[in-house]
Amino acid sequence: MDMTTNFYSAWIAGFTVCASLIVSIGAQNLYVLRQAVQGEHVKACVALCVLSDGLLVALGVAGMAQMLASYPALAQYLTLGGAAFLLAYGLFALRRMWLAPDAAMEAGERRAAPRGMMSVLAALAAITLLNPHVYLDTVLLMGSIGAQQEGAGRWSYVMGAASASCLWFVLLAMAGRRLKHLFANPGAWRVMDGITGVMMLCLAWWVASSALGMEI
């Protein structure tokens, strides 16, 4: 009975912590939302996000959290690399907004040619793994909490985190489908790209500032 109670309490802890961290507007979520609106390889994107979250939490539980805590220079380099990526992502989004056709054009003229699955997943993997918050939140924070669980409770914690991730990205994909009619207007894409670009530039500045303030 104690083992069963520990298993479920660890699962709930993983689900709760992951849900509290993942529900935010970031590069990964915006990318998945965009793919859902376009209807391109949505299931594959959701699967990749859930798999990466589960693996990263598992790595943190298995010891990567302690390694990052022991080597602040590594954490700083990861953070600076993430800031550079966020800067590039934001600039590309603003470029899309600037070069977008006039909002009065037909939706079919606005939409770019469909991309292959590998191209879509490669971009999503870069967004996921080059984001410093993945290592600071998912690996370091969630991994440290999960490592405190006893025995099999650690892997129950990982399963709970993966369940929260799965629920969130499925809901995000469903929301994207429901917003499809809104984005039939090319002007909506301009607004989305503009918001995304500004947010990514602000995140890049904030992340770089925090990294440069660290002591190596």
WODAKA-V314903 format. One record per helix or strand of 3 or more residues. SS is the DSSP state (@ for helix, = for strand). FROM is the first residue (numbers start at 1). TO is the last residue. If there is no record, write none. Layout:
BEGIN
<<SS,FROM,TO> <SS,FROM,TO>>
END
This chain:
BEGIN
<<@,2,22> <@,27,38> <@,42,70> <@,72,99> <@,107,110> <@,117,129> <@,132,147> <@,153,178> <@,182,184> <@,186,212>>
END
